[in-house]
Amino acid sequence: MTPATEHNEELTEINPVDFIIGQLKADDEISVRSHLDQLHVAEIASLLQSLPPELRQRLWALLPQELEGETLTYLGEEVRASIIGEMEHADVVAATESMDVEDLADVMDDLPEQISDAVLQSLDEDRRHRLETTLSFTEGTAGRLMSADVISVRKNVTLAVVLRYLRRLKPLPAHTDALMVTDENGTYLGKLTLADTVTESPDSLVADVMSEITDYVQVDANEHDVAVLFERRDLVSVAVVDQEKKLLGRITVDNVVDIILAEADKALLASAGLVEDEDLFAPVFHSAKRRAIWLGINLITVFIAVWVIGRFEEALEKIVVLAILMPVVASMGGIAGSQTLTLTIRGMALGQVSSSNLRWLSSKELTVGMLNGFAWAVIVAIVTYFWFNNASIALIIAVAMLLNLITAALSGVLIPVILNRIGVDPALSGAVVLTTVTDVVGMLSFLGLATFFLL
């Protein structure tokens, strides 16, 4: 076994982050550079995002300059901005020279105006025109996502002509599974798969082999809708056209995977009141300020629930058992509501929830809430009766739980729909609103019934 092999096997047994931090703290720049040479730029970006700011800058300084541009494209927005903020303007311009136009368009949004102007001036006329065209499209649309690097052919030529054309073009653009067929005016007509190109008779015309007007997307289509189309049709690439159906470019599956991962990250972070691409090692004050907003919102909702409890202070003082059982009703409602809320938000993201099926969905969840509410109400009533030997309180908590689980089921459907219609992201605020509703309804029903029947 050679020393190099031993070194590689040793690295696989050590956490890469631990290894890099250890070597940076030991000032072993040779080992760090050697390790970076073995990594893909995506792995380097992951390492950078896993380091505290000081070590992150030291690792960036050891990165070969020819890898800087591509590495920047894999970084989250906050981390990328922090690195660019420490770079010399000339170094930023040099790093952008190796970027694809689509990646450069994403990075341009994070650059100070002075640097972005310098980047534009450094581009040749063709790249500048392509970049300005990409930037002219709204962020989050197919136009910003697409690549203009697309191969098109005419339908009235033979496959033999197409094959000769492709040999002159090599290498082909990445993820080329098909050629786009257009007429003499550039209007999109359909797809010619590479499989058909190489297996059908060379004398066949493109028109006889192509798939006419298969899937395509408008240039202003939402990127989420594009991702759903890829998922439903198992696409590798899709044509992007304008209002006149002129071919503008294509979107490939690697772009869509990025969208899906970004949306998953956004949903996960939004559920905790955080933003997409938040830097795990961001400065303390910056992180504290951002999180304080949702802590404050949550505090307001908690005070609403506490205010409801305060209305029944007399009942709580006279019947102490109510205070013991009160969290049971609110907790069960919160869990039931969050299940429905999660499914509804997911359905909305996949385009499965609309005004035409909302009533059916609400009825279904209402029925589920009633069934679960009745079943668990009976169980809780039995436990309460044998615990406290009080049939009245057992009956009251059963009714309160049934009411709260029904409310939770309906709220889990209606809250995200209403928030979406008023322009608020349900993933960001749905859980906060739902928790407030289930807490208030649960405590109000339980304490209200107890006050009415027991005092």
N, C-alpha and C positions, 0 to 999 in steps of 0.2 A: 504493500500500500504506500503510495507516494505521500510526501508531506502535504501537498495541496489537497489530496483526497481526504486526509485526516483532518485538515483544517475545515473543509466543507462539511464533513460529518459532525464535527464539533459544533459548528454554527447551527446545524439543524436541531441540536439538542438544547440550545440556549435561546431564550426569548430574544428576538432581534432587537427589541427596544432596550432590554437589559444590556445586551452586548454593546450597542452603540453608545448608550449612556456611560457604560463602564470605560470604553475606549476613549471617549471624549474627556471624561474626568481624569483619565491617565495621560492625556495629551498624546495619545498614540495615533497620530494622523495617518500614518502609513497603513495601519490596520483598517481604519475607517475608510480610506480611499479604496483599498483593496476590496472591502465588503461592498461598497457602493457599485463597483465595477461589475459585480455579480448580480445586481438587482435590476428588475424592470423599473421604469420610471414611476409606475403606479405604486410599487412597493416603497420606493424612495419617498413619494408623497405621503404615504401612510406613516412612515417613520417620522417625517417632519411634523405631522399633525399629532404625533404621540409624544413630542418633546416640549418641555417648558421653554419659554421664549429665548432665554440666553443660550441654551444648548441648541435650539432650533437654528439660530443665526450662525452658530459655529459650524453646524453640519452643512448648512447652505453654502457657507464660504468654501467648504471642501468639495462641493459638487462640481464636476467638470462643466465648463461653461456651455458646451454643446448640448447638455441635457437640461439646462435651466428652463428653456422655453416650454418643452413638453411637460416637464415636471409641474410647472405652474398651472397647466391646464387640468391637472388631476387634483389640485388642492381645493379645499373649501374656500368660500369667498373671504371669510374673516382671516384665515391663515394666510391666504394669498396676499391680501391687502397688507398684513403685517410684514410680510417678507418684502414686498415691493416697496413699502415705505422706508425700508432700510437700504435699498439699492440705489446706486448712482443712476441718474437719468440715462446715461449712455449705456449702462449695463442692461437696463430694462429694454431699451430699444434693440440692443443686440440679441436679447433673449427672444424677442418677438419674431425675429427673422426666420426662425425654424418652425413657427407655428402654422398649422392649417388656418385658412381664412375663418372657418367656423369657430375654431377654438380662440383665435385672436379676437373675434367679435365678442366672445364672452369676457375675455380679459380686459378689453377696452372699457367695459362698463366700470371696472374697478380702478382705472388709472386716473390720476389727476389730469386736468385739462392740458397742462403744459406738456406732460409726457405723452399723452394721446396725440397731440398735434405733432410732436416729434416722430412718433411711430408712423403716422400717416405720411409725413414728408419723406420717411426713409423707404417707403414701399415703391415698387415700380408701378407703372400706370395700370397694368392689368390687375395686380393684386389690390391696389387702392380702389379701383372701380368695383371689384368683387366684394371687398370689405364694406364699402359705402352702401352697396346694394343690400348686403346682409343686415347692416345696422339700420337700414330704412324700414325693416320689418319690425313689428311689435315683439318685444321680448315675450317668450312663452308661446309663440306661434310656430307653425310649420316652416315659415320663411326663415326664422332664426335658427331652426334646427337642421334645415336641409343643406346638402352639399351640391354645389354646381358642377362637381366633378362627375359627370354622368355621360355614358356612351349612348348615342342615338343612331339609328339606322333608318333607311327608307323601306317601305314595304314592297317596292317593285324591283328589288335587287335579289340575287340568288344567295344562298347560304355560303357558296364558295367565295363570293365577293366579300361577304361579311367576315369569313375566317381570315382572308388575306388582310383585311382592314385591321382585325384584332391583332394579328401577328406584328403589324407595324406599330401598334399602340403600346405594346408590352413595356412595363408591367401594367396590368389592368388596375383600375381603382379598387381599393379594398372592399370586400363584401359584394363583389359584382356577381349576382346570381342570374341576372337577366339584362338584356339590352332594351332600351326604350325605343319604340317605333313611332316616328313622326312623319307628317307629310312635308311638302316643300315649304310650308309656312311655319313649321315648328309646332303644329298642333299635335297633341298627344293622341295616339291611336291605339296603343296597347303595348304588350310585352313580348319579347322573344327570349325564352330562357336559354341559358348556355347549354343545358342538357340537350334541348332540341337542336341547337345550332351544330353540335358535334355528332349527334346520332342520326339526324335526318339526312336524306340525300342532298349532296352539295348542289345539285341542279334545282332543288326546290326553291320557290320564291318565299321570301319572308312572309308575304301576305297569306300563304297557304299553311304556314307553321305557327305563326304568332297567335297569341291570345288577345282578342280584340277588347279594348276598353275594360281592362281588369281594374283592380283597386287603384285609386289615386286619391290624393287629398288636395284641397284648396290651400293656397299659400298662407291664407289668414286663419286656417284651422287651428284650434287650441291644441297644444302639444299633448294634453291629457287624452283628448279624443284620438289623436294619432296613436298613442300607446295602446289604447283600448282596441283600435283597429288591428294592430299587429298581434295583440294577444288573441283576438277572436279568429283571425284568418291565418295565423301561423306564418306571417310574412317574414322575408329576409330583407326586402327593400320595397319601397313604394314610390311612385312618381309624384312630384309636386307640380301643380299647374296653377295658372292664374285664372281670372274670370272667363277669359276666352279659350280656356283649355290649352294654352300654350305651355309647353314643357319648360320648367324653370330649373329643376334639379331633382334630387331624390333624397329620401331618408332611409337609413339603414338600421338594422336591428341593434347594432352597438349603441347608437344614439338613444334608442328606445329603452334599452336596459338602464342607461343612465337616468332617464326620466322616471322609470319605475322605482329605482333605488332612491332617487331624490324625493319622490312622493311618499315612499314608506318612511324615510327619515323625517320628513316634514310632519307626517301624521303622528309619529312617535313623540317628537319633540313638542308639537303643538298640544298634545294631551297633557303635558306638564307645564304649559305656558311658556315654552322656549321657542326660539326661532331656528329655521333651517340653517345649516352650516355654522352653528355656534361653535366657537373655538373652545375645546375642553380646557385649554391652558390660557385662556384670555385673562387679562388683568383683573384683580379682585374687585375693584370698584366698578368696572364695566359690567362684570357678571352680576354683582350684587344689585346694581341699579336696574338691570333688565329683569331680573327675577322679582324684584320688589313690587313691580306693577301688579303681577298676578297674585302675589301674596296679599297685597292690599285689597284686590277685588274679592279674593276668597274670604278675607276678614270681614268685609261688608256682608257677605252672604251668611257668614257664621253669626254675626250680630242679629241678622233677621231671624235666624232660627232661635237664638237665645231670647230675643224679644217675645217670640211666641211662647217659649217655656215660661217666661216671666209672667205672662197673663194668667198662669195657673199655679201661682206660688202657694195659694191657700191649699189647693188640693195636694200638692207635693208635701207640704208640711204635715197634713193630717194623715196622708196615706203614703208612707215612706216607700212602700213596695213599688209605687209608680216610677220613682226615680231609678230603681234597680232595673225595671223592665223596659223603660223608655228607649234605650239604645237599640233594643232588639227590633222594634218596628222600623226605625229609621234606617238601620243597617240593611235589613232585608229588602227594603224598598230601593235603596241605593244600588245594591248588587243587581237586582232584577232590572232596574232601569238602565244600568250601564251595559248589560247584555244586549238589550234592544237597541240602545243608542249606537253601540259599536256596529251591529249588523246593518242598521239604517245608513250610517255614514259610509260604510263599505259599499252598500247598494247604490247610494248616490254617486260615489266615485266611479262605479262601473256603469253608470247610466241605467240602472235597473229600477230606479224609483222615479215615478212621474205622477202628474196630477191625475191621470186616468186610473192608476192602480193604487193610489194612496189610500182610498177608502177601504179597499180589500185588505191592504197591509195593516191598516189600523184595526180593522175588525179581527184579523187573525191574531195580532199581538194582544188585543183586548181579551180574546178568548184564552190565550196562553196565560195572561196575567190572572184571569179569573180561576183557571184550573190550578195553577201553582199557588195562588193566594189561598184558595180553599184548602188545598192539601196541607200547606205549611201552617195555616191558621189552626187547623185541627191539632196538628202535632204540638204547636206552641201552647195551645189551650190546655192540652193534657198535661204537658210538663209543668205549666204554671199552676194548674189545679193541685197536683201532687206536691209541688214545691211549697206553695203558700196556703194550700187548703182553703182556697177562696174561689168559688164558682163564678162570682160576679166579675172579678178581675180577669179570670180566665176567658170568659165570654167577651169582655171588652177588648182585650188584646187581640183576640181572634178576629173580631170585626174590624179593628183598626188595621191589622196586618192585611186583611183582604182588600180594604179600601186603598191602602198605600201601594200594594202590588199592582192593582188595576191602574191607579194613577201613574205609577212608574212605567208600565207598559205603554200607555198612551203617550206619555211625555217622551219616552225614548224614540218614538216615531215622529211626533209633531215638533219637538224642539229643534232638531237639526234641519227639518224642512223649513220652518219659520225663519231660523237664523240664516239659512242659505238665501231665502227670498229677500231678506233685508240687507244682504251683502256682507254678512258676518260669517267667517269660517267656522263651521260646526265643530271641526276637530280641535279648534283652539278654545272655544268657549262653551261647547255643548255640555261637557262634564260638569263645569261649574254651575251652570243653570240647572241641570238635572239634579245635582246634589242638593241644591237649595229647595227645589220643588219637593223632592222626596222627604227631606228633613222636615220641612214645614208641614206638609200634609200628614206625615206619619205622627209627628208630635201633636199636631192640632187635633187629629182624629182620636188618638189615644187619650190624651189629657182632657179633651173636650167631652168625650163619652164618659170618662171617669168622673168628671165634675158634675155632669148632668145626672148620672144615675146613682152615684155614691155619696154625694154631698147634699 
